Amino acid sequence: MCNHLYVHYTNDWEEIIWLLTDQTWNSTCLFLLRYVFQATLSTIWKERNGRRHGQLSNTPATLIKNVDKAVISSLRSMGILWN
């Protein structure tokens, strides 16, 4: 369904913004892409704030796990994803 990202991986900011605003996506894929992007930014921002206030840094694997948990938890609370 949303395999498009496997082919169009990028770390270029302009291309990322284009992907997030591209209306040709399936609405479910576009929602998930935007939601994961928001969760990723939120996690990175929390990590940044923690470091600025003297907390220990998390590993990249921990940050990825936190994004995954946040997205799954939110999708479950919306009734989109079940156990």
Residue frames relative to the residue before (quaternion, step in Angstrom):
aa qw qx qy qz dx dy dz
M 1.0000 0.0000 0.0000 0.0000 0.00 0.00 0.00
C 0.8233 0.1298 -0.0366 0.5513 3.61 0.65 -1.11
N 0.2562 0.8088 -0.4944 0.1893 3.59 1.08 0.66
H 0.3950 0.7536 -0.4462 0.2774 3.56 1.28 -0.12
L 0.6573 0.5367 -0.3183 0.4226 3.60 1.01 -0.75
Y 0.5705 0.5838 -0.3933 0.4233 3.60 1.12 -0.47
V 0.7054 0.4397 -0.2490 0.4970 3.55 1.07 -0.73
H 0.7869 0.3274 -0.1409 0.5038 3.58 1.02 -0.80
Y 0.1674 0.7917 -0.5661 0.1571 3.61 0.95 0.79
T 0.1194 0.7821 -0.6055 0.0856 3.54 -1.02 0.82
N 0.1903 -0.7403 0.6214 0.1721 3.52 -1.29 0.36
D 0.4361 0.6687 -0.4598 0.3889 3.55 1.27 0.44
W 0.4872 -0.7138 0.4203 0.2766 3.57 -0.61 1.18
E 0.6598 0.5112 -0.3235 0.4458 3.63 0.88 -0.84
E 0.6577 0.4916 -0.3117 0.4781 3.60 1.00 -0.74
I 0.6110 0.5366 -0.3509 0.4643 3.58 1.06 -0.69
I 0.6566 0.4953 -0.3087 0.4778 3.58 0.90 -0.90
W 0.6241 0.5289 -0.3386 0.4648 3.59 1.01 -0.76
L 0.6540 0.5093 -0.3165 0.4613 3.62 0.92 -0.87
L 0.6887 0.4935 -0.2813 0.4506 3.59 0.96 -0.86
T 0.7504 0.3699 -0.2113 0.5054 3.59 1.16 -0.46
D 0.4621 0.6940 -0.4358 0.3389 3.59 1.28 -0.03
Q 0.2640 -0.8111 0.5091 0.1148 3.58 -0.45 1.23
T 0.5411 0.6250 -0.4138 0.3813 3.61 1.23 0.01
W 0.5013 0.6505 -0.4219 0.3842 3.59 1.27 -0.18
N 0.5753 -0.5019 0.5114 0.3945 3.50 -1.34 0.37
S 0.5549 -0.6468 0.3959 0.3420 3.64 -0.87 0.87
T 0.6313 0.5251 -0.3385 0.4596 3.61 1.04 -0.68
C 0.6594 0.5004 -0.3058 0.4703 3.58 0.94 -0.86
L 0.6504 0.5131 -0.3166 0.4621 3.58 0.95 -0.86
F 0.6348 0.5213 -0.3249 0.4688 3.60 0.98 -0.81
L 0.6835 0.4844 -0.2897 0.4628 3.59 0.85 -0.97
L 0.6352 0.5298 -0.3276 0.4566 3.58 0.95 -0.83
R 0.6874 0.4715 -0.2813 0.4754 3.57 0.87 -0.93
Y 0.6557 0.5227 -0.3114 0.4471 3.56 0.98 -0.81
V 0.6577 0.4840 -0.3035 0.4909 3.59 0.96 -0.84
F 0.6199 0.5372 -0.3403 0.4596 3.59 1.01 -0.75
Q 0.6650 0.4969 -0.2992 0.4705 3.58 0.91 -0.92
A 0.6600 0.5025 -0.3076 0.4662 3.60 0.93 -0.87
T 0.6348 0.5273 -0.3225 0.4637 3.58 1.05 -0.75
L 0.6630 0.4907 -0.3073 0.4746 3.58 0.89 -0.89
S 0.6434 0.5263 -0.3188 0.4555 3.57 0.96 -0.83
T 0.6631 0.5032 -0.3003 0.4658 3.59 0.95 -0.89
I 0.6541 0.5026 -0.3113 0.4718 3.58 0.95 -0.85
W 0.6554 0.5117 -0.3127 0.4592 3.57 0.98 -0.84
K 0.6373 0.5133 -0.3239 0.4748 3.62 1.00 -0.79
E 0.6344 0.5184 -0.3223 0.4743 3.59 1.02 -0.80
R 0.6442 0.5202 -0.3175 0.4621 3.57 0.94 -0.86
N 0.6700 0.4928 -0.3019 0.4659 3.59 0.87 -0.91
G 0.6335 0.5363 -0.3281 0.4510 3.57 1.00 -0.82
R 0.6639 0.4996 -0.3006 0.4683 3.57 0.93 -0.86
R 0.6583 0.5130 -0.3100 0.4554 3.58 0.98 -0.82
H 0.7403 0.3758 -0.2102 0.5163 3.58 1.17 -0.56
G 0.6834 -0.5770 0.2590 0.3646 3.54 1.16 0.67
Q 0.4592 0.6658 -0.4715 0.3515 3.61 1.19 0.24
L 0.5763 -0.5714 0.4502 0.3724 3.54 -1.24 0.43
S 0.5160 -0.6430 0.4760 0.3062 3.55 -1.14 0.70
N 0.3648 -0.6948 0.5745 0.2326 3.54 -1.17 0.65
T 0.5214 -0.6115 0.4878 0.3410 3.55 -1.21 0.49
P 0.6333 -0.5147 0.3951 0.4218 3.61 -1.17 0.36
A 0.6263 0.5403 -0.3430 0.4452 3.61 1.01 -0.76
T 0.6468 0.5088 -0.3174 0.4712 3.59 1.02 -0.76
L 0.6439 0.5176 -0.3227 0.4620 3.58 0.98 -0.80
I 0.6392 0.5134 -0.3192 0.4754 3.58 0.99 -0.82
K 0.6442 0.5161 -0.3129 0.4698 3.57 0.98 -0.85
N 0.6449 0.5208 -0.3197 0.4589 3.59 1.01 -0.76
V 0.6318 0.5079 -0.3303 0.4835 3.60 1.01 -0.77
D 0.6484 0.5310 -0.3092 0.4494 3.56 0.91 -0.95
K 0.6721 0.4953 -0.2921 0.4665 3.59 0.88 -0.96
A 0.6553 0.5226 -0.3146 0.4456 3.58 0.94 -0.90
V 0.6787 0.4835 -0.2951 0.4674 3.58 0.90 -0.92
I 0.6736 0.4923 -0.3039 0.4600 3.59 0.82 -0.93
S 0.6491 0.5228 -0.3149 0.4541 3.58 0.93 -0.87
S 0.6784 0.4870 -0.2881 0.4685 3.57 0.92 -0.90
L 0.6557 0.5026 -0.3208 0.4633 3.59 0.93 -0.83
R 0.6330 0.5141 -0.3305 0.4752 3.59 1.06 -0.70
S 0.6740 0.4952 -0.3065 0.4545 3.59 0.92 -0.85
M 0.6627 0.4807 -0.2969 0.4915 3.60 1.19 -0.50
G 0.4854 -0.6756 0.4274 0.3540 3.57 1.27 -0.21
I 0.4659 0.6824 -0.4362 0.3563 3.57 1.26 0.29
L 0.7811 0.2011 -0.0770 0.5861 3.55 1.10 -0.75
W 0.1728 -0.7800 0.5947 0.0900 3.54 -0.96 0.87
N 0.6959 -0.4851 0.3310 0.4133 3.56 -1.29 0.34
